[in-house]
Amino acid sequence: MTSIIKVDNIQNTSGDNIINESSGTITVGASGDTISIPSGATITNSGTATGFGGGKVAQVVYQNFTSSFTTTSSSYADTGLTLAITPTASDSKLYIQVFANGVAHNGNSFMGMKMFEDSTELEEWEKVHAYSDNTASSVTLNVQRDASSTSTRTYKIQAKNAPNTDGSIRINNAAADGGSCQSSMMIMEVLA
């Protein structure tokens, strides 16, 4: 036989409500109380967790890029490093990280890089790294953005060979013999 206790409130010995039910909402504890979960206990959530404050990661989008990009030009061009995200909240922070593998071929060069949000330029790194002939190096770029809306936006990287340098700049091409490598882009949305 199953026993059922029907109450709206449970109080401690001082008469304070420690569990209260009203209009479908269950309140545990009162303002100033500490709710303690014993070591070894597990909390399982099958619904939606809200009201825990900022810092929760809402989503992470990530992509490896394997296509090669090469230029001898001192004008910026799309590298193929591009990734889109649709924020879940307008007050979130977006953290964009780009990892690019590159090499200078037949000369010593500096790589210039730009990051765009849709058509808006966010950052420019005029001399990202000094490369020696046919030696692969990697570059990591980090940018923080306010989501501002829940509209989808696309981030992309452009690159160029810096003026007054010789040779060519390559991404995802580890050596002149065609050896390949990978680059990546990651965007993390952190809730306010």
C-alpha positions in Angstrom: 0.0 0.0 0.0 1.3 3.5 -1.0 1.2 6.3 1.6 0.6 9.9 0.5 1.2 13.0 2.6 -0.6 16.1 1.2 0.7 19.4 2.5 1.4 22.9 1.1 4.3 23.7 3.5 6.9 21.9 5.5 8.4 23.9 8.4 11.4 23.5 10.6 11.2 23.5 14.4 11.3 27.3 14.4 8.3 27.6 12.2 10.1 28.7 9.1 9.0 27.3 5.8 11.7 25.0 4.3 9.6 23.6 1.5 6.6 25.6 0.1 4.3 24.9 -2.9 2.2 27.6 -4.5 0.6 27.7 -7.9 2.8 24.9 -9.3 6.1 26.4 -8.0 8.0 24.5 -5.3 10.4 26.7 -3.2 13.1 25.0 -1.2 14.6 27.1 1.6 14.3 30.8 2.2 16.4 33.8 1.4 19.8 33.5 3.2 19.5 29.7 3.6 22.1 27.3 2.2 21.0 24.3 0.3 23.6 21.6 0.7 23.9 18.5 -1.5 25.8 15.7 0.3 29.0 14.2 -1.2 28.2 11.3 -3.4 24.7 12.6 -4.2 23.7 13.2 -7.9 21.3 15.9 -9.2 19.7 15.0 -12.5 18.0 17.7 -14.6 15.6 16.6 -17.4 14.1 20.1 -17.8 15.4 23.6 -18.2 17.8 25.1 -15.7 17.3 28.8 -15.1 18.4 31.5 -12.7 21.9 30.2 -12.0 23.6 33.4 -12.9 26.1 34.1 -15.7 29.0 32.0 -17.1 27.1 29.0 -18.4 28.2 27.9 -21.8 25.2 27.9 -24.1 26.8 26.4 -27.2 30.1 25.8 -29.0 30.5 25.6 -32.7 33.7 24.3 -34.2 35.1 23.3 -37.5 38.4 22.0 -38.9 39.5 23.5 -42.1 41.7 21.5 -44.5 41.6 23.5 -47.7 44.8 25.3 -48.7 45.2 29.1 -49.2 48.2 30.6 -50.9 48.9 34.2 -51.9 51.8 36.4 -52.9 49.5 39.5 -52.9 49.7 42.4 -50.4 45.9 42.7 -50.7 43.6 40.8 -48.3 41.7 37.8 -49.6 39.3 35.2 -48.0 41.2 32.2 -46.7 38.3 29.9 -46.3 38.5 30.1 -42.5 34.8 30.9 -41.8 32.2 29.8 -39.3 28.6 30.9 -38.4 26.7 31.0 -35.1 23.2 31.8 -34.0 23.3 33.1 -30.4 20.6 31.8 -28.1 20.4 35.1 -26.1 21.1 38.7 -27.1 23.0 39.5 -23.9 25.5 36.6 -24.4 29.3 37.0 -24.9 30.8 35.3 -28.0 34.4 34.2 -27.9 36.0 33.5 -31.3 39.3 31.5 -31.5 41.1 30.9 -34.7 44.0 28.5 -35.1 45.9 28.9 -38.4 48.8 26.8 -39.7 50.9 28.7 -42.2 54.2 28.8 -44.0 56.3 31.2 -46.1 57.5 29.7 -49.4 60.6 30.8 -51.4 61.3 33.7 -49.1 60.8 35.3 -45.7 57.4 36.9 -45.2 55.0 38.3 -42.7 51.4 37.4 -42.8 48.7 40.0 -42.3 45.3 38.8 -41.1 41.8 40.3 -40.6 38.7 39.0 -38.8 35.3 40.0 -40.0 31.8 39.6 -38.5 29.7 39.4 -41.7 31.0 42.4 -43.6 32.2 44.4 -40.6 36.0 44.3 -39.9 36.7 43.5 -36.3 40.4 43.2 -35.9 43.6 43.4 -38.0 46.9 41.8 -37.2 49.3 43.5 -39.7 52.4 41.3 -38.9 51.1 38.2 -37.3 54.3 36.2 -37.4 57.7 36.1 -39.1 58.1 32.9 -41.1 61.3 31.4 -42.4 61.5 29.7 -45.8 59.4 26.5 -46.0 59.0 26.3 -42.2 55.5 25.9 -40.8 54.3 28.0 -38.0 50.9 28.4 -36.3 49.0 31.5 -35.2 46.1 31.7 -32.7 43.7 34.7 -32.8 41.2 35.5 -30.1 38.3 38.0 -30.2 35.4 38.7 -27.8 32.1 40.0 -29.1 28.7 41.0 -27.5 26.0 38.9 -29.1 23.6 42.0 -29.2 20.9 39.9 -30.9 19.9 36.3 -31.7 20.6 36.8 -35.5 23.0 34.5 -37.2 26.3 36.0 -38.0 29.4 34.7 -39.8 33.0 35.2 -38.8 35.8 34.9 -41.4 39.5 35.4 -41.8 41.3 37.2 -44.6 45.0 37.1 -45.1 47.7 38.7 -47.2 51.4 38.8 -47.8 52.8 41.8 -46.0 54.2 44.6 -48.2 57.9 44.6 -49.0 58.3 40.9 -48.4 59.1 38.2 -50.9 57.8 34.7 -51.4 54.2 33.5 -50.7 52.0 33.0 -47.7 50.3 29.7 -47.3 47.7 28.3 -44.9 47.2 24.6 -44.5 50.3 23.8 -46.5 53.1 22.8 -44.3 55.9 22.8 -46.8 56.8 23.5 -50.5 56.5 19.8 -51.3 52.7 20.0 -50.7 52.6 18.6 -47.2 49.2 19.5 -45.6 48.0 20.4 -42.2 44.8 21.7 -40.6 43.5 24.9 -39.2 40.3 25.5 -37.1 37.8 28.0 -35.8 35.8 27.8 -32.6 33.0 30.1 -31.4 31.7 29.7 -27.8 28.6 31.5 -26.5 28.6 32.3 -22.8 25.4 33.4 -21.2 25.2 36.6 -19.2 
